[in-house]
Structure formats: structure tokens, C-alpha cells
Amino acid sequence: MLPNVLQPSATDHVPVLAEEVRACLAVEPGETVVDATFGAGGHGALLAADPTARTYFDRFEKHARVQARLLRGDFGVVLPQLAANGVRADAILLDLGLSSMQLDRPERGFSYATDAPLDMRMDPSQELTARDVVNEWEERDLVTIFRRYGEERYAKQIARAIVRRRREQPFERTGELVDTIKSAIPAPARFGDGHPAKRVFQALRIAVNDELRALESALPAALEMLRPGGRLAVISFHSLEDRIVKQFFREKERGCTCPPEFPICVCGNKPELRAVQRRPIRPGEDEVAANPRSASARLRAAVKAGVAE
Ligand SMILES: C[S@@+](CC[C@H](N)C(=O)[O-])C[C@H]1O[C@@H](n2cnc3c(N)ncnc32)[C@H](O)[C@@H]1O
């Protein structure tokens, strides 16, 4: 249980798989912990334009009775910088995706459920917005991101409808995009398998924030930062992220990169991580009932090889 002062209020982000994260990271007094996604604030907030993370962080620092520092920035940039500067940690958490405060703030434009400006930037000081992507990217690039990042079956039809509509009038709002998506897909596909705009919105969000690249550069940096015996936990919210984490853990567990037909290892690479469990940890029914946003969460954790000093 979180101490009372840190219990989320009705509008705050509810930490997902909290007990499981605590167990995997097993933090001991005196250890150094890096929370790479200090939520109840988030990336956007971390980047100055929005004071929420600072407010949450101040509250955290005051009540958690630990020495803490807030660093603003993209974890895909900040973790490699910390690693390169010799910062070492005993536990690192990456809780990917968006916080409830971001999802529930219509003006951030992340939600297909409320009409809002097409924005979707986690970092409000970044230039590229969803509006730019939707109005300016080539049709074939839209098809690619809808397929790759959204696993959208009707990527082609939707991209074509977007291009047709933007010739008449550029997109400004999420509602216009939702209507165009609905008009582009066959009627039966508008029902079932979640909201018809869910996959395209996910794809746009990943593209606008370059989310997979950030994860790909954060993972090796996190491994470098960990002390021997240090723990890394990653919560992902869709299969694209989970795949990156799974493959990274697998590669670092194997160590050796020699082709399987080699009779002996010549690369000399040793295993660097040991996954805590084979399958990702999923939230139980009770957690999903209490916090439906946790439904797609998958937690993977690993321990860095070597003996803790
Ligand atoms: C699911 S929330 C974290 C919630 C947090 N663990 C809590 O319990 O309050 C994820 C947060 O990470 C931030 N984030 C996502 N990608 C990021 C990145 N590349 N760099 C820094 N922060 C990022 C988001 O803005 C969001 O606030």
C-alpha cells in the first residue's frame, strides 16, 4: 500500500501492478532507484510547459523521506546521458505509455472519445504534432504507421480517406479524424474490437512521440546503469513495446551472439541479464475491475548478472 499522502486522488494516475513492481524491484534502504517515467505528471509535464510533474514530485519528495532528484527529459535521451556520466542504480522502472492525467485532459488530444485539437505530444515543447502528421505526411507513410504502430487492418482505406478529406480542408480536431476513420472502414468493423479509431490513434501517438525509438535507446542505457544484481522492470501497454522489451531481455540473457552452427563460442559475449519470469506479469481481475486502464499492462523484470557488492 502507498502511504496515505501518496494515495492517488480520483483524478490522479493509479499506479498499475504496484505490488508486483515492488516485489520485482525489491528495493532495500540505501539503494538508488531510477523511476524513468515519473508519472502523476509525465513526460509532457517534465518538459517545463506543464508544472504538474514538479507539483507531484514536490509532494513525493516531501513525504517519501528519500533523497530524490527530478530530471526533465525524454528517457531515451536522459538514461543514455546518465549512463555515460557513470550514474549507477540498483533498480530502474519504466512504466510506459500515458498517465491518466494526460488521457483525461482533452486538450492534449490523445483521446478519440472527446473532440479536441489534434496534438498528442507528450512534450508540449516539441514541434511535431498529430495535426502535422495527419495533414502533411505522404499517404504511403500514413499507411506504414497505421499498419506498423496500430496493426490496423484498414490502414490503406483510412489513409486514402484522410488524404481525400485534407485536400478539401485540413484536419484540426480529433473528432474530424474519428469521423473520417469511421467513414473509411466497412460498417461491421465499426463495431466490436474496441473503438474504430483506437488503432490509428495509437499509431499517431507512437509516431508523434517516436515512442519505440525512445524505448530502444533507454533499455541498453538502463542495463549499463544497473549495478550487478540490480533490477529492471518495464511495464508496457501494447505488443509493440512488449516485443522490444522481450527481445532485449532475450538477447541479453543469451549473451553469446555466435550462429547456432558454431561448435564453440567465439564471440565471448556473456549473459548480462536474467529474466525474473518467462511470461509477462498481467494484472489480476480485481485490478482490472478497479482500474480498467490496467487491462493491457504487461510487466517484465530482469536482474543484472554479476554479484552485488
Ligand atoms: C504510465 S505513466 C507513469 C505513471 C507512474 N508510474 C505513476 O505511477 O504515477 C507514463 C509516464 O511516462 C511519461 N513518458 C512516456 N514516454 C516518455 C519518454 N520517452 N520520456 C520521458 N517520459 C515519458 C509519460 O508522459 C507519462 O507521464
PDBQT file of the ligand as one rigid body, heavy atoms in Angstrom, charges set to zero:
ROOT
HETATM    1  C1  LIG A 401       2.038   5.348 -17.281  1.00  0.00    +0.000 C 
HETATM    2  S1  LIG A 401       2.693   6.917 -16.858  1.00  0.00    +0.000 S 
HETATM    3  C2  LIG A 401       3.643   6.612 -15.432  1.00  0.00    +0.000 C 
HETATM    4  C3  LIG A 401       2.847   6.581 -14.188  1.00  0.00    +0.000 C 
HETATM    5  C4  LIG A 401       3.696   6.476 -12.940  1.00  0.00    +0.000 C 
HETATM    6  N1  LIG A 401       4.463   5.245 -12.867  1.00  0.00    +0.000 N 
HETATM    7  C5  LIG A 401       2.804   6.630 -11.734  1.00  0.00    +0.000 C 
HETATM    8  O1  LIG A 401       2.581   5.632 -11.066  1.00  0.00    +0.000 OA
HETATM    9  O2  LIG A 401       2.307   7.728 -11.500  1.00  0.00    +0.000 OA
HETATM   10  C6  LIG A 401       3.965   7.107 -18.025  1.00  0.00    +0.000 C 
HETATM   11  C7  LIG A 401       4.616   8.449 -17.946  1.00  0.00    +0.000 C 
HETATM   12  O3  LIG A 401       5.832   8.399 -18.666  1.00  0.00    +0.000 OA
HETATM   13  C8  LIG A 401       5.934   9.533 -19.478  1.00  0.00    +0.000 C 
HETATM   14  N2  LIG A 401       6.709   9.164 -20.649  1.00  0.00    +0.000 N 
HETATM   15  C9  LIG A 401       6.323   8.415 -21.709  1.00  0.00    +0.000 A 
HETATM   16  N3  LIG A 401       7.325   8.324 -22.598  1.00  0.00    +0.000 NA
HETATM   17  C10 LIG A 401       8.366   9.042 -22.075  1.00  0.00    +0.000 A 
HETATM   18  C11 LIG A 401       9.682   9.316 -22.502  1.00  0.00    +0.000 A 
HETATM   19  N4  LIG A 401      10.135   8.871 -23.667  1.00  0.00    +0.000 N 
HETATM   20  N5  LIG A 401      10.470  10.043 -21.688  1.00  0.00    +0.000 NA
HETATM   21  C12 LIG A 401      10.036  10.500 -20.504  1.00  0.00    +0.000 A 
HETATM   22  N6  LIG A 401       8.792  10.272 -20.027  1.00  0.00    +0.000 NA
HETATM   23  C13 LIG A 401       7.981   9.548 -20.818  1.00  0.00    +0.000 A 
HETATM   24  C14 LIG A 401       4.507   9.894 -19.836  1.00  0.00    +0.000 C 
HETATM   25  O4  LIG A 401       4.443  11.266 -20.154  1.00  0.00    +0.000 OA
HETATM   26  C15 LIG A 401       3.761   9.522 -18.574  1.00  0.00    +0.000 C 
HETATM   27  O5  LIG A 401       3.682  10.580 -17.685  1.00  0.00    +0.000 OA
ENDROOT
TORSDOF 0
